[in-house]
Amino acid sequence: MKALALFSGGLDSLLAIKIIKDLGVDVLALHFNIGFGAKRDKSEILRQRLDQVGVELKIVDIRKQFFEDVLFKPKFGYGKYFNPCIDCHANMFSHALGMLESQGASFVISGEVLGQRPKSQRAEALGQVERLCEANGLIVRPMSAKLLPISIPEQRGWIDREKLLDIHGRGRERQLQLVKEYGLEYYERPGGGCLLTETSVANKIKDIQAHREVVFEDMELVKFGRYMILPDGGRCVIARNAEENERLDFKHPKMSKIELLDCIGPLGLVENNASERDKQLAIELTLLYGKSEADKNYQVRFEGREFQAMAFESKEKAKEFLIKE
């Protein structure tokens, strides 16, 4: 018997995998990359956690599909920010259920705990997820299984329901007790989560959505850099450090790059349909956050041209353009 596990990297999903594996079921952990799980590659960290329970990891990139089918049209709406949790979970389950045959598996498990999250882990929400993804009883939630309707794997004796758990609510006492029992050293502490639940990311997406058509490349744009709204309505993003320079250095159909040629500093992006005044300001702001001196000209590359420009007058005044977070 084999199961596919939705693995976020969190403690609950790790414990759920351990519980099912101890029942003699082979488990393959699936980590679905929707583009908003983290700002950095977590694959090695995820593998380190799974090594403790002897389970392999398969990362599945669904960023484009999530962007096109889920993010802007959730059937069950958003949480407090821009998080379509119910639809997102159903989408992941749909992918996992669709992989059962190819992976030689019979059912899907997850680490969801009844009552732990107010939007997506109510009993009603779990039912909505199952109907959306047409689970047909093939989803098992080992952490709270005894509090939920019996699943097909339990009915058919593939797994012993009596060895599943009945955890409810937001407390972590029982999970931490299991950590000790299993001797787990590497697990995610409470507090991590989807970037769509961060105010800064949510506000940026909402701003772009109100301003113009949102494109797939905006998924990176909202995660990095200083996001600015310029006087004539143009949007500008300026990296904060070398890592963000790399993350923002990609081709965006609606943005033009601002590259500093003789000044160490950030990469800037400004909308290619912005006014000339906003473009000039974006260049000056990019220079401001570099190692520049006042009243000195620096060489800049922008929209196929190289020319000289000066830095904006002050970082204090530049704060006026930052989006409110």
Buried (B, 14 or more C-beta within 10 A) or exposed (E): BEBBBBBBBBBBBBBBBBBBBEBEBEBBBBBBBBBBBBBEEBEEBBBEBBEBBEBEBEBEEBBEEBBEBBBEEBEBEBBEBBBBBBBBBBBBBBBBBEBBEEBEBBBBBBBBBBBBBEBBBBBEBBEBBBEBBEBEBBBBBBBBBBBBEEBBBBEEEBBEBEEBBEBBEEEBEBBBEBBEEBEBEEBBEEEEBBBBBBEBBBBBBBBBEEEBEBBEBBBBBBBBBBBBBBEEEBBBBBBEEEEBBEBBEEEBEBBBBBBBEEBEBBBBBBBBEBBEEBBBBBBBBBBBBBEBEEEEEBEBEBEEEEEEBBBBEEEEEBEEBEBEE
